[in-house]
């Protein structure tokens, strides 16, 4: 654990495409703002964590592959299909 902790760099914000948060901290700040859909959630969460005196950091050696908006586009496609089916069924 000390090897990982020594390489953490403090930051103000972590990208939403890949982040982790301690469940207890997530609970303490009231989770995500439900009035916000998808975009900017990580910024709001970061501000809430900072106000609660929680640290935000990154592991610069960590790597991940972000497949852009594939899952989002698929979700919208399915939702659109549902709406079209409901509209046509009226």
PDB file of N, CA, C and O in Angstrom, chain B, residues numbered from 101:
ATOM      1  N   UNK B 101       0.822  -1.196   0.000  1.00  0.00           N
ATOM      2  CA  UNK B 101       0.000   0.000   0.000  1.00  0.00           C
ATOM      3  C   UNK B 101       0.863   1.256   0.000  1.00  0.00           C
ATOM      4  O   UNK B 101       0.541   2.210  -0.708  1.00  0.00           O
ATOM      5  N   UNK B 102       1.938   1.287   0.762  1.00  0.00           N
ATOM      6  CA  UNK B 102       2.760   2.497   0.817  1.00  0.00           C
ATOM      7  C   UNK B 102       3.394   2.799  -0.536  1.00  0.00           C
ATOM      8  O   UNK B 102       3.614   3.963  -0.870  1.00  0.00           O
ATOM      9  N   UNK B 103       3.692   1.755  -1.321  1.00  0.00           N
ATOM     10  CA  UNK B 103       4.274   1.966  -2.641  1.00  0.00           C
ATOM     11  C   UNK B 103       3.291   2.704  -3.552  1.00  0.00           C
ATOM     12  O   UNK B 103       3.689   3.607  -4.287  1.00  0.00           O
ATOM     13  N   UNK B 104       2.029   2.332  -3.508  1.00  0.00           N
ATOM     14  CA  UNK B 104       1.009   2.996  -4.315  1.00  0.00           C
ATOM     15  C   UNK B 104       0.760   4.400  -3.791  1.00  0.00           C
ATOM     16  O   UNK B 104       0.727   5.354  -4.568  1.00  0.00           O
ATOM     17  N   UNK B 105       0.583   4.538  -2.483  1.00  0.00           N
ATOM     18  CA  UNK B 105       0.254   5.829  -1.902  1.00  0.00           C
ATOM     19  C   UNK B 105       1.321   6.874  -2.204  1.00  0.00           C
ATOM     20  O   UNK B 105       0.990   8.043  -2.397  1.00  0.00           O
ATOM     21  N   UNK B 106       2.590   6.483  -2.249  1.00  0.00           N
ATOM     22  CA  UNK B 106       3.651   7.455  -2.488  1.00  0.00           C
ATOM     23  C   UNK B 106       3.610   8.010  -3.908  1.00  0.00           C
ATOM     24  O   UNK B 106       4.179   9.070  -4.169  1.00  0.00           O
ATOM     25  N   UNK B 107       2.945   7.311  -4.830  1.00  0.00           N
ATOM     26  CA  UNK B 107       2.905   7.795  -6.203  1.00  0.00           C
ATOM     27  C   UNK B 107       1.627   8.560  -6.536  1.00  0.00           C
ATOM     28  O   UNK B 107       1.451   8.986  -7.677  1.00  0.00           O
ATOM     29  N   UNK B 108       0.743   8.744  -5.577  1.00  0.00           N
ATOM     30  CA  UNK B 108      -0.496   9.484  -5.811  1.00  0.00           C
ATOM     31  C   UNK B 108      -0.184  10.974  -5.908  1.00  0.00           C
ATOM     32  O   UNK B 108       0.544  11.523  -5.080  1.00  0.00           O
ATOM     33  N   UNK B 109      -0.745  11.619  -6.931  1.00  0.00           N
ATOM     34  CA  UNK B 109      -0.580  13.056  -7.116  1.00  0.00           C
ATOM     35  C   UNK B 109      -1.915  13.722  -6.814  1.00  0.00           C
ATOM     36  O   UNK B 109      -2.937  13.346  -7.388  1.00  0.00           O
ATOM     37  N   UNK B 110      -1.918  14.707  -5.917  1.00  0.00           N
ATOM     38  CA  UNK B 110      -3.141  15.438  -5.590  1.00  0.00           C
ATOM     39  C   UNK B 110      -3.578  16.295  -6.777  1.00  0.00           C
ATOM     40  O   UNK B 110      -2.761  16.971  -7.402  1.00  0.00           O
ATOM     41  N   UNK B 111      -4.872  16.258  -7.077  1.00  0.00           N
ATOM     42  CA  UNK B 111      -5.455  17.045  -8.170  1.00  0.00           C
ATOM     43  C   UNK B 111      -6.798  17.608  -7.709  1.00  0.00           C
ATOM     44  O   UNK B 111      -7.312  17.226  -6.658  1.00  0.00           O
ATOM     45  N   UNK B 112      -7.358  18.514  -8.501  1.00  0.00           N
ATOM     46  CA  UNK B 112      -8.664  19.086  -8.181  1.00  0.00           C
ATOM     47  C   UNK B 112      -9.819  18.297  -8.787  1.00  0.00           C
ATOM     48  O   UNK B 112     -10.948  18.358  -8.300  1.00  0.00           O
ATOM     49  N   UNK B 113      -9.524  17.554  -9.857  1.00  0.00           N
ATOM     50  CA  UNK B 113     -10.580  16.880 -10.602  1.00  0.00           C
ATOM     51  C   UNK B 113     -10.025  15.652 -11.308  1.00  0.00           C
ATOM     52  O   UNK B 113      -8.891  15.658 -11.788  1.00  0.00           O
ATOM     53  N   UNK B 114     -10.832  14.604 -11.365  1.00  0.00           N
ATOM     54  CA  UNK B 114     -10.472  13.390 -12.097  1.00  0.00           C
ATOM     55  C   UNK B 114     -11.514  13.199 -13.194  1.00  0.00           C
ATOM     56  O   UNK B 114     -12.707  13.384 -12.955  1.00  0.00           O
ATOM     57  N   UNK B 115     -11.074  12.832 -14.388  1.00  0.00           N
ATOM     58  CA  UNK B 115     -12.007  12.628 -15.507  1.00  0.00           C
ATOM     59  C   UNK B 115     -13.039  11.563 -15.167  1.00  0.00           C
ATOM     60  O   UNK B 115     -12.737  10.579 -14.493  1.00  0.00           O
ATOM     61  N   UNK B 116     -14.242  11.771 -15.635  1.00  0.00           N
ATOM     62  CA  UNK B 116     -15.326  10.841 -15.357  1.00  0.00           C
ATOM     63  C   UNK B 116     -15.257   9.538 -16.109  1.00  0.00           C
ATOM     64  O   UNK B 116     -15.971   8.594 -15.769  1.00  0.00           O
ATOM     65  N   UNK B 117     -14.417   9.458 -17.122  1.00  0.00           N
ATOM     66  CA  UNK B 117     -14.341   8.219 -17.895  1.00  0.00           C
ATOM     67  C   UNK B 117     -13.725   7.082 -17.097  1.00  0.00           C
ATOM     68  O   UNK B 117     -13.931   5.913 -17.422  1.00  0.00           O
ATOM     69  N   UNK B 118     -12.969   7.414 -16.053  1.00  0.00           N
ATOM     70  CA  UNK B 118     -12.394   6.366 -15.204  1.00  0.00           C
ATOM     71  C   UNK B 118     -11.990   6.963 -13.863  1.00  0.00           C
ATOM     72  O   UNK B 118     -10.988   7.671 -13.762  1.00  0.00           O
ATOM     73  N   UNK B 119     -12.773   6.670 -12.846  1.00  0.00           N
ATOM     74  CA  UNK B 119     -12.382   7.093 -11.509  1.00  0.00           C
ATOM     75  C   UNK B 119     -12.972   6.136 -10.486  1.00  0.00           C
ATOM     76  O   UNK B 119     -13.904   5.385 -10.772  1.00  0.00           O
ATOM     77  N   UNK B 120     -12.413   6.184  -9.306  1.00  0.00           N
ATOM     78  CA  UNK B 120     -12.912   5.368  -8.199  1.00  0.00           C
ATOM     79  C   UNK B 120     -13.056   6.280  -6.994  1.00  0.00           C
ATOM     80  O   UNK B 120     -12.289   7.227  -6.821  1.00  0.00           O
ATOM     81  N   UNK B 121     -14.032   5.989  -6.176  1.00  0.00           N
ATOM     82  CA  UNK B 121     -14.247   6.779  -4.961  1.00  0.00           C
ATOM     83  C   UNK B 121     -14.613   5.820  -3.835  1.00  0.00           C
ATOM     84  O   UNK B 121     -15.339   4.847  -4.038  1.00  0.00           O
ATOM     85  N   UNK B 122     -14.102   6.110  -2.660  1.00  0.00           N
ATOM     86  CA  UNK B 122     -14.437   5.303  -1.491  1.00  0.00           C
ATOM     87  C   UNK B 122     -15.947   5.401  -1.248  1.00  0.00           C
ATOM     88  O   UNK B 122     -16.493   6.504  -1.213  1.00  0.00           O
ATOM     89  N   UNK B 123     -16.614   4.280  -1.082  1.00  0.00           N
ATOM     90  CA  UNK B 123     -18.063   4.276  -0.895  1.00  0.00           C
ATOM     91  C   UNK B 123     -18.473   5.141   0.288  1.00  0.00           C
ATOM     92  O   UNK B 123     -19.472   5.856   0.211  1.00  0.00           O
ATOM     93  N   UNK B 124     -17.728   5.088   1.367  1.00  0.00           N
ATOM     94  CA  UNK B 124     -18.074   5.894   2.545  1.00  0.00           C
ATOM     95  C   UNK B 124     -18.000   7.390   2.226  1.00  0.00           C
ATOM     96  O   UNK B 124     -18.840   8.160   2.692  1.00  0.00           O
ATOM     97  N   UNK B 125     -16.999   7.813   1.434  1.00  0.00           N
ATOM     98  CA  UNK B 125     -16.897   9.223   1.038  1.00  0.00           C
ATOM     99  C   UNK B 125     -18.030   9.595   0.086  1.00  0.00           C
ATOM    100  O   UNK B 125     -18.609  10.677   0.192  1.00  0.00           O
ATOM    101  N   UNK B 126     -18.341   8.700  -0.838  1.00  0.00           N
ATOM    102  CA  UNK B 126     -19.427   8.909  -1.793  1.00  0.00           C
ATOM    103  C   UNK B 126     -20.744   9.091  -1.041  1.00  0.00           C
ATOM    104  O   UNK B 126     -21.539   9.970  -1.373  1.00  0.00           O
ATOM    105  N   UNK B 127     -20.965   8.266  -0.041  1.00  0.00           N
ATOM    106  CA  UNK B 127     -22.161   8.357   0.801  1.00  0.00           C
ATOM    107  C   UNK B 127     -22.166   9.669   1.584  1.00  0.00           C
ATOM    108  O   UNK B 127     -23.187  10.354   1.645  1.00  0.00           O
ATOM    109  N   UNK B 128     -21.030  10.015   2.179  1.00  0.00           N
ATOM    110  CA  UNK B 128     -20.937  11.217   3.014  1.00  0.00           C
ATOM    111  C   UNK B 128     -21.275  12.501   2.262  1.00  0.00           C
ATOM    112  O   UNK B 128     -21.816  13.438   2.850  1.00  0.00           O
ATOM    113  N   UNK B 129     -20.961  12.553   0.966  1.00  0.00           N
ATOM    114  CA  UNK B 129     -21.233  13.775   0.196  1.00  0.00           C
ATOM    115  C   UNK B 129     -22.565  13.712  -0.553  1.00  0.00           C
ATOM    116  O   UNK B 129     -22.886  14.616  -1.324  1.00  0.00           O
ATOM    117  N   UNK B 130     -23.333  12.660  -0.331  1.00  0.00           N
ATOM    118  CA  UNK B 130     -24.667  12.581  -0.923  1.00  0.00           C
ATOM    119  C   UNK B 130     -24.711  12.020  -2.333  1.00  0.00           C
ATOM    120  O   UNK B 130     -25.644  12.297  -3.088  1.00  0.00           O
ATOM    121  N   UNK B 131     -23.702  11.230  -2.691  1.00  0.00           N
ATOM    122  CA  UNK B 131     -23.661  10.579  -4.007  1.00  0.00           C
ATOM    123  C   UNK B 131     -23.643  11.612  -5.141  1.00  0.00           C
ATOM    124  O   UNK B 131     -23.274  12.767  -4.928  1.00  0.00           O
ATOM    125  N   UNK B 132     -24.045  11.189  -6.345  1.00  0.00           N
ATOM    126  CA  UNK B 132     -24.116  12.105  -7.482  1.00  0.00           C
ATOM    127  C   UNK B 132     -25.334  13.006  -7.333  1.00  0.00           C
ATOM    128  O   UNK B 132     -26.298  12.653  -6.654  1.00  0.00           O
ATOM    129  N   UNK B 133     -25.284  14.159  -7.965  1.00  0.00           N
ATOM    130  CA  UNK B 133     -26.422  15.064  -8.019  1.00  0.00           C
ATOM    131  C   UNK B 133     -27.391  14.498  -9.053  1.00  0.00           C
ATOM    132  O   UNK B 133     -27.079  14.472 -10.243  1.00  0.00           O
ATOM    133  N   UNK B 134     -28.552  14.049  -8.615  1.00  0.00           N
ATOM    134  CA  UNK B 134     -29.498  13.390  -9.518  1.00  0.00           C
ATOM    135  C   UNK B 134     -30.131  14.339 -10.523  1.00  0.00           C
ATOM    136  O   UNK B 134     -30.745  13.885 -11.489  1.00  0.00           O
ATOM    137  N   UNK B 135     -29.998  15.650 -10.320  1.00  0.00           N
ATOM    138  CA  UNK B 135     -30.559  16.601 -11.280  1.00  0.00           C
ATOM    139  C   UNK B 135     -29.635  16.807 -12.478  1.00  0.00           C
ATOM    140  O   UNK B 135     -29.998  17.497 -13.431  1.00  0.00           O
ATOM    141  N   UNK B 136     -28.444  16.212 -12.434  1.00  0.00           N
ATOM    142  CA  UNK B 136     -27.476  16.338 -13.528  1.00  0.00           C
ATOM    143  C   UNK B 136     -27.410  15.007 -14.261  1.00  0.00           C
ATOM    144  O   UNK B 136     -27.238  13.957 -13.642  1.00  0.00           O
ATOM    145  N   UNK B 137     -27.550  15.054 -15.587  1.00  0.00           N
ATOM    146  CA  UNK B 137     -27.480  13.825 -16.365  1.00  0.00           C
ATOM    147  C   UNK B 137     -26.124  13.702 -17.029  1.00  0.00           C
ATOM    148  O   UNK B 137     -25.792  14.488 -17.916  1.00  0.00           O
ATOM    149  N   UNK B 138     -25.353  12.743 -16.618  1.00  0.00           N
ATOM    150  CA  UNK B 138     -24.152  12.279 -17.283  1.00  0.00           C
ATOM    151  C   UNK B 138     -22.985  13.253 -17.337  1.00  0.00           C
ATOM    152  O   UNK B 138     -21.924  12.949 -16.791  1.00  0.00           O
ATOM    153  N   UNK B 139     -23.134  14.395 -17.965  1.00  0.00           N
ATOM    154  CA  UNK B 139     -21.999  15.279 -18.161  1.00  0.00           C
ATOM    155  C   UNK B 139     -21.813  16.210 -16.969  1.00  0.00           C
ATOM    156  O   UNK B 139     -22.792  16.716 -16.420  1.00  0.00           O
ATOM    157  N   UNK B 140     -20.586  16.436 -16.571  1.00  0.00           N
ATOM    158  CA  UNK B 140     -20.178  17.313 -15.462  1.00  0.00           C
ATOM    159  C   UNK B 140     -20.381  16.691 -14.084  1.00  0.00           C
ATOM    160  O   UNK B 140     -20.108  17.346 -13.078  1.00  0.00           O
ATOM    161  N   UNK B 141     -20.850  15.457 -14.009  1.00  0.00           N
ATOM    162  CA  UNK B 141     -21.045  14.821 -12.706  1.00  0.00           C
ATOM    163  C   UNK B 141     -19.757  14.787 -11.897  1.00  0.00           C
ATOM    164  O   UNK B 141     -19.773  15.029 -10.690  1.00  0.00           O
ATOM    165  N   UNK B 142     -18.630  14.485 -12.562  1.00  0.00           N
ATOM    166  CA  UNK B 142     -17.368  14.374 -11.837  1.00  0.00           C
ATOM    167  C   UNK B 142     -16.918  15.712 -11.267  1.00  0.00           C
ATOM    168  O   UNK B 142     -16.277  15.752 -10.217  1.00  0.00           O
ATOM    169  N   UNK B 143     -17.246  16.813 -11.951  1.00  0.00           N
ATOM    170  CA  UNK B 143     -16.884  18.143 -11.435  1.00  0.00           C
ATOM    171  C   UNK B 143     -17.667  18.458 -10.166  1.00  0.00           C
ATOM    172  O   UNK B 143     -17.114  18.954  -9.185  1.00  0.00           O
ATOM    173  N   UNK B 144     -18.952  18.162 -10.203  1.00  0.00           N
ATOM    174  CA  UNK B 144     -19.799  18.412  -9.035  1.00  0.00           C
ATOM    175  C   UNK B 144     -19.362  17.527  -7.875  1.00  0.00           C
ATOM    176  O   UNK B 144     -19.265  17.993  -6.740  1.00  0.00           O
ATOM    177  N   UNK B 145     -19.097  16.258  -8.154  1.00  0.00           N
ATOM    178  CA  UNK B 145     -18.636  15.342  -7.111  1.00  0.00           C
ATOM    179  C   UNK B 145     -17.309  15.814  -6.528  1.00  0.00           C
ATOM    180  O   UNK B 145     -17.115  15.756  -5.314  1.00  0.00           O
ATOM    181  N   UNK B 146     -16.397  16.277  -7.371  1.00  0.00           N
ATOM    182  CA  UNK B 146     -15.096  16.768  -6.898  1.00  0.00           C
ATOM    183  C   UNK B 146     -15.275  17.944  -5.945  1.00  0.00           C
ATOM    184  O   UNK B 146     -14.626  17.996  -4.900  1.00  0.00           O
ATOM    185  N   UNK B 147     -16.144  18.884  -6.291  1.00  0.00           N
ATOM    186  CA  UNK B 147     -16.394  20.042  -5.413  1.00  0.00           C
ATOM    187  C   UNK B 147     -16.980  19.591  -4.079  1.00  0.00           C
ATOM    188  O   UNK B 147     -16.592  20.095  -3.025  1.00  0.00           O
ATOM    189  N   UNK B 148     -17.913  18.642  -4.123  1.00  0.00           N
ATOM    190  CA  UNK B 148     -18.518  18.138  -2.888  1.00  0.00           C
ATOM    191  C   UNK B 148     -17.470  17.453  -2.010  1.00  0.00           C
ATOM    192  O   UNK B 148     -17.467  17.622  -0.791  1.00  0.00           O
ATOM    193  N   UNK B 149     -16.582  16.679  -2.636  1.00  0.00           N
ATOM    194  CA  UNK B 149     -15.522  16.002  -1.883  1.00  0.00           C
ATOM    195  C   UNK B 149     -14.547  17.011  -1.286  1.00  0.00           C
ATOM    196  O   UNK B 149     -14.107  16.852  -0.147  1.00  0.00           O
ATOM    197  N   UNK B 150     -14.207  18.048  -2.049  1.00  0.00           N
ATOM    198  CA  UNK B 150     -13.300  19.082  -1.541  1.00  0.00           C
ATOM    199  C   UNK B 150     -13.918  19.817  -0.356  1.00  0.00           C
ATOM    200  O   UNK B 150     -13.236  20.088   0.632  1.00  0.00           O
ATOM    201  N   UNK B 151     -15.207  20.140  -0.452  1.00  0.00           N
ATOM    202  CA  UNK B 151     -15.895  20.808   0.662  1.00  0.00           C
ATOM    203  C   UNK B 151     -15.907  19.939   1.915  1.00  0.00           C
ATOM    204  O   UNK B 151     -15.929  20.451   3.035  1.00  0.00           O
ATOM    205  N   UNK B 152     -15.892  18.622   1.721  1.00  0.00           N
ATOM    206  CA  UNK B 152     -15.877  17.677   2.843  1.00  0.00           C
ATOM    207  C   UNK B 152     -14.444  17.350   3.276  1.00  0.00           C
ATOM    208  O   UNK B 152     -14.222  16.420   4.051  1.00  0.00           O
ATOM    209  N   UNK B 153     -13.470  18.125   2.768  1.00  0.00           N
ATOM    210  CA  UNK B 153     -12.045  17.938   3.098  1.00  0.00           C
ATOM    211  C   UNK B 153     -11.514  16.557   2.724  1.00  0.00           C
ATOM    212  O   UNK B 153     -10.657  16.006   3.415  1.00  0.00           O
ATOM    213  N   UNK B 154     -12.023  16.007   1.636  1.00  0.00           N
ATOM    214  CA  UNK B 154     -11.524  14.733   1.116  1.00  0.00           C
ATOM    215  C   UNK B 154     -10.470  15.025   0.060  1.00  0.00           C
ATOM    216  O   UNK B 154     -10.534  16.049  -0.621  1.00  0.00           O
ATOM    217  N   UNK B 155      -9.506  14.132  -0.076  1.00  0.00           N
ATOM    218  CA  UNK B 155      -8.447  14.312  -1.068  1.00  0.00           C
ATOM    219  C   UNK B 155      -8.837  13.671  -2.388  1.00  0.00           C
ATOM    220  O   UNK B 155      -9.519  12.646  -2.422  1.00  0.00           O
ATOM    221  N   UNK B 156      -8.392  14.292  -3.475  1.00  0.00           N
ATOM    222  CA  UNK B 156      -8.602  13.770  -4.817  1.00  0.00           C
ATOM    223  C   UNK B 156      -7.219  13.595  -5.428  1.00  0.00           C
ATOM    224  O   UNK B 156      -6.392  14.505  -5.378  1.00  0.00           O
ATOM    225  N   UNK B 157      -6.973  12.429  -5.999  1.00  0.00           N
ATOM    226  CA  UNK B 157      -5.648  12.183  -6.553  1.00  0.00           C
ATOM    227  C   UNK B 157      -5.681  11.249  -7.739  1.00  0.00           C
ATOM    228  O   UNK B 157      -6.691  10.609  -8.029  1.00  0.00           O
ATOM    229  N   UNK B 158      -4.551  11.186  -8.415  1.00  0.00           N
ATOM    230  CA  UNK B 158      -4.403  10.280  -9.552  1.00  0.00           C
ATOM    231  C   UNK B 158      -3.158   9.427  -9.373  1.00  0.00           C
ATOM    232  O   UNK B 158      -2.213   9.813  -8.685  1.00  0.00           O
ATOM    233  N   UNK B 159      -3.175   8.281  -9.994  1.00  0.00           N
ATOM    234  CA  UNK B 159      -1.996   7.420 -10.097  1.00  0.00           C
ATOM    235  C   UNK B 159      -1.470   7.604 -11.519  1.00  0.00           C
ATOM    236  O   UNK B 159      -2.039   7.043 -12.456  1.00  0.00           O
ATOM    237  N   UNK B 160      -0.407   8.369 -11.701  1.00  0.00           N
ATOM    238  CA  UNK B 160       0.052   8.664 -13.061  1.00  0.00           C
ATOM    239  C   UNK B 160       0.471   7.435 -13.861  1.00  0.00           C
ATOM    240  O   UNK B 160       0.449   7.470 -15.091  1.00  0.00           O
ATOM    241  N   UNK B 161       0.846   6.367 -13.198  1.00  0.00           N
ATOM    242  CA  UNK B 161       1.258   5.162 -13.933  1.00  0.00           C
ATOM    243  C   UNK B 161       0.067   4.295 -14.351  1.00  0.00           C
ATOM    244  O   UNK B 161       0.237   3.350 -15.122  1.00  0.00           O
ATOM    245  N   UNK B 162      -1.130   4.603 -13.853  1.00  0.00           N
ATOM    246  CA  UNK B 162      -2.327   3.826 -14.210  1.00  0.00           C
ATOM    247  C   UNK B 162      -2.732   4.133 -15.647  1.00  0.00           C
ATOM    248  O   UNK B 162      -2.680   5.283 -16.084  1.00  0.00           O
ATOM    249  N   UNK B 163      -3.132   3.104 -16.369  1.00  0.00           N
ATOM    250  CA  UNK B 163      -3.569   3.265 -17.755  1.00  0.00           C
ATOM    251  C   UNK B 163      -4.902   2.537 -17.942  1.00  0.00           C
ATOM    252  O   UNK B 163      -5.170   1.523 -17.297  1.00  0.00           O
ATOM    253  N   UNK B 164      -5.718   3.070 -18.827  1.00  0.00           N
ATOM    254  CA  UNK B 164      -6.986   2.437 -19.162  1.00  0.00           C
ATOM    255  C   UNK B 164      -7.356   2.818 -20.588  1.00  0.00           C
ATOM    256  O   UNK B 164      -6.830   3.784 -21.139  1.00  0.00           O
ATOM    257  N   UNK B 165      -8.258   2.056 -21.177  1.00  0.00           N
ATOM    258  CA  UNK B 165      -8.741   2.336 -22.522  1.00  0.00           C
ATOM    259  C   UNK B 165     -10.171   2.830 -22.418  1.00  0.00           C
ATOM    260  O   UNK B 165     -11.030   2.140 -21.870  1.00  0.00           O
ATOM    261  N   UNK B 166     -10.434   4.027 -22.943  1.00  0.00           N
ATOM    262  CA  UNK B 166     -11.773   4.603 -22.922  1.00  0.00           C
ATOM    263  C   UNK B 166     -12.362   4.511 -24.321  1.00  0.00           C
ATOM    264  O   UNK B 166     -11.850   5.122 -25.259  1.00  0.00           O
ATOM    265  N   UNK B 167     -13.428   3.753 -24.457  1.00  0.00           N
ATOM    266  CA  UNK B 167     -14.047   3.528 -25.758  1.00  0.00           C
ATOM    267  C   UNK B 167     -15.036   4.637 -26.096  1.00  0.00           C
ATOM    268  O   UNK B 167     -16.108   4.372 -26.640  1.00  0.00           O
ATOM    269  N   UNK B 168     -14.690   5.842 -25.785  1.00  0.00           N
ATOM    270  CA  UNK B 168     -15.473   7.050 -26.065  1.00  0.00           C
ATOM    271  C   UNK B 168     -16.936   6.864 -25.694  1.00  0.00           C
ATOM    272  O   UNK B 168     -17.235   6.405 -24.592  1.00  0.00           O
ATOM    273  N   UNK B 169     -17.838   7.205 -26.576  1.00  0.00           N
ATOM    274  CA  UNK B 169     -19.263   7.216 -26.241  1.00  0.00           C
ATOM    275  C   UNK B 169     -20.015   5.981 -26.711  1.00  0.00           C
ATOM    276  O   UNK B 169     -21.223   6.052 -26.936  1.00  0.00           O
ATOM    277  N   UNK B 170     -19.351   4.880 -26.860  1.00  0.00           N
ATOM    278  CA  UNK B 170     -20.004   3.683 -27.376  1.00  0.00           C
ATOM    279  C   UNK B 170     -21.210   3.294 -26.537  1.00  0.00           C
ATOM    280  O   UNK B 170     -22.294   3.076 -27.077  1.00  0.00           O
ATOM    281  N   UNK B 171     -21.039   3.204 -25.234  1.00  0.00           N
ATOM    282  CA  UNK B 171     -22.146   2.775 -24.379  1.00  0.00           C
ATOM    283  C   UNK B 171     -23.247   3.826 -24.325  1.00  0.00           C
ATOM    284  O   UNK B 171     -24.424   3.476 -24.242  1.00  0.00           O
ATOM    285  N   UNK B 172     -22.889   5.097 -24.369  1.00  0.00           N
ATOM    286  CA  UNK B 172     -23.886   6.165 -24.342  1.00  0.00           C
ATOM    287  C   UNK B 172     -24.709   6.129 -25.628  1.00  0.00           C
ATOM    288  O   UNK B 172     -25.937   6.185 -25.579  1.00  0.00           O
ATOM    289  N   UNK B 173     -24.043   6.036 -26.769  1.00  0.00           N
ATOM    290  CA  UNK B 173     -24.755   5.987 -28.047  1.00  0.00           C
ATOM    291  C   UNK B 173     -25.697   4.795 -28.106  1.00  0.00           C
ATOM    292  O   UNK B 173     -26.813   4.910 -28.614  1.00  0.00           O
ATOM    293  N   UNK B 174     -25.260   3.655 -27.594  1.00  0.00           N
ATOM    294  CA  UNK B 174     -26.095   2.458 -27.586  1.00  0.00           C
ATOM    295  C   UNK B 174     -27.322   2.672 -26.703  1.00  0.00           C
ATOM    296  O   UNK B 174     -28.421   2.242 -27.053  1.00  0.00           O
ATOM    297  N   UNK B 175     -27.139   3.329 -25.567  1.00  0.00           N
ATOM    298  CA  UNK B 175     -28.252   3.597 -24.653  1.00  0.00           C
ATOM    299  C   UNK B 175     -29.290   4.495 -25.332  1.00  0.00           C
ATOM    300  O   UNK B 175     -30.489   4.229 -25.252  1.00  0.00           O
ATOM    301  N   UNK B 176     -28.829   5.554 -25.999  1.00  0.00           N
ATOM    302  CA  UNK B 176     -29.751   6.455 -26.682  1.00  0.00           C
ATOM    303  C   UNK B 176     -30.472   5.756 -27.834  1.00  0.00           C
ATOM    304  O   UNK B 176     -31.658   5.989 -28.068  1.00  0.00           O
ATOM    305  N   UNK B 177     -29.753   4.906 -28.542  1.00  0.00           N
ATOM    306  CA  UNK B 177     -30.356   4.165 -29.651  1.00  0.00           C
ATOM    307  C   UNK B 177     -31.502   3.299 -29.139  1.00  0.00           C
ATOM    308  O   UNK B 177     -32.577   3.269 -29.738  1.00  0.00           O
ATOM    309  N   UNK B 178     -31.276   2.596 -28.035  1.00  0.00           N
ATOM    310  CA  UNK B 178     -32.318   1.742 -27.460  1.00  0.00           C
ATOM    311  C   UNK B 178     -33.502   2.580 -26.977  1.00  0.00           C
ATOM    312  O   UNK B 178     -34.656   2.198 -27.170  1.00  0.00           O
ATOM    313  N   UNK B 179     -33.212   3.724 -26.347  1.00  0.00           N
ATOM    314  CA  UNK B 179     -34.277   4.595 -25.846  1.00  0.00           C
ATOM    315  C   UNK B 179     -35.100   5.135 -27.015  1.00  0.00           C
ATOM    316  O   UNK B 179     -36.328   5.175 -26.946  1.00  0.00           O
ATOM    317  N   UNK B 180     -34.424   5.547 -28.084  1.00  0.00           N
ATOM    318  CA  UNK B 180     -35.121   6.053 -29.266  1.00  0.00           C
ATOM    319  C   UNK B 180     -36.033   4.975 -29.839  1.00  0.00           C
ATOM    320  O   UNK B 180     -37.174   5.256 -30.205  1.00  0.00           O
ATOM    321  N   UNK B 181     -35.536   3.740 -29.920  1.00  0.00           N
ATOM    322  CA  UNK B 181     -36.348   2.636 -30.433  1.00  0.00           C
ATOM    323  C   UNK B 181     -37.588   2.422 -29.572  1.00  0.00           C
ATOM    324  O   UNK B 181     -38.669   2.159 -30.101  1.00  0.00           O
ATOM    325  N   UNK B 182     -37.445   2.532 -28.251  1.00  0.00           N
ATOM    326  CA  UNK B 182     -38.590   2.378 -27.348  1.00  0.00           C
ATOM    327  C   UNK B 182     -39.619   3.476 -27.592  1.00  0.00           C
ATOM    328  O   UNK B 182     -40.819   3.209 -27.648  1.00  0.00           O
ATOM    329  N   UNK B 183     -39.146   4.702 -27.736  1.00  0.00           N
ATOM    330  CA  UNK B 183     -40.056   5.834 -27.948  1.00  0.00           C
ATOM    331  C   UNK B 183     -40.792   5.690 -29.275  1.00  0.00           C
ATOM    332  O   UNK B 183     -41.996   5.933 -29.344  1.00  0.00           O
ATOM    333  N   UNK B 184     -40.080   5.299 -30.326  1.00  0.00           N
ATOM    334  CA  UNK B 184     -40.708   5.103 -31.638  1.00  0.00           C
ATOM    335  C   UNK B 184     -41.766   4.008 -31.557  1.00  0.00           C
ATOM    336  O   UNK B 184     -42.857   4.162 -32.107  1.00  0.00           O
ATOM    337  N   UNK B 185     -41.455   2.902 -30.876  1.00  0.00           N
ATOM    338  CA  UNK B 185     -42.436   1.822 -30.719  1.00  0.00           C
ATOM    339  C   UNK B 185     -43.678   2.303 -29.978  1.00  0.00           C
ATOM    340  O   UNK B 185     -44.801   1.999 -30.380  1.00  0.00           O
ATOM    341  N   UNK B 186     -43.480   3.050 -28.901  1.00  0.00           N
ATOM    342  CA  UNK B 186     -44.620   3.576 -28.143  1.00  0.00           C
ATOM    343  C   UNK B 186     -45.434   4.555 -28.984  1.00  0.00           C
ATOM    344  O   UNK B 186     -46.664   4.536 -28.953  1.00  0.00           O
ATOM    345  N   UNK B 187     -44.744   5.405 -29.730  1.00  0.00           N
ATOM    346  CA  UNK B 187     -45.429   6.386 -30.579  1.00  0.00           C
ATOM    347  C   UNK B 187     -46.261   5.680 -31.648  1.00  0.00           C
ATOM    348  O   UNK B 187     -47.418   6.030 -31.881  1.00  0.00           O
ATOM    349  N   UNK B 188     -45.660   4.688 -32.289  1.00  0.00           N
ATOM    350  CA  UNK B 188     -46.359   3.962 -33.356  1.00  0.00           C
ATOM    351  C   UNK B 188     -47.499   3.094 -32.826  1.00  0.00           C
ATOM    352  O   UNK B 188     -48.413   2.758 -33.579  1.00  0.00           O
ATOM    353  N   UNK B 189     -47.462   2.733 -31.566  1.00  0.00           N
ATOM    354  CA  UNK B 189     -48.495   1.873 -30.974  1.00  0.00           C
ATOM    355  C   UNK B 189     -49.718   2.658 -30.508  1.00  0.00           C
ATOM    356  O   UNK B 189     -50.690   2.053 -30.057  1.00  0.00           O
ATOM    357  N   UNK B 190     -49.699   3.959 -30.601  1.00  0.00           N
ATOM    358  CA  UNK B 190     -50.838   4.739 -30.077  1.00  0.00           C
ATOM    359  C   UNK B 190     -52.036   4.701 -30.969  1.00  0.00           C
ATOM    360  O   UNK B 190     -53.059   5.309 -30.654  1.00  0.00           O
TER     361      UNK B 190
END
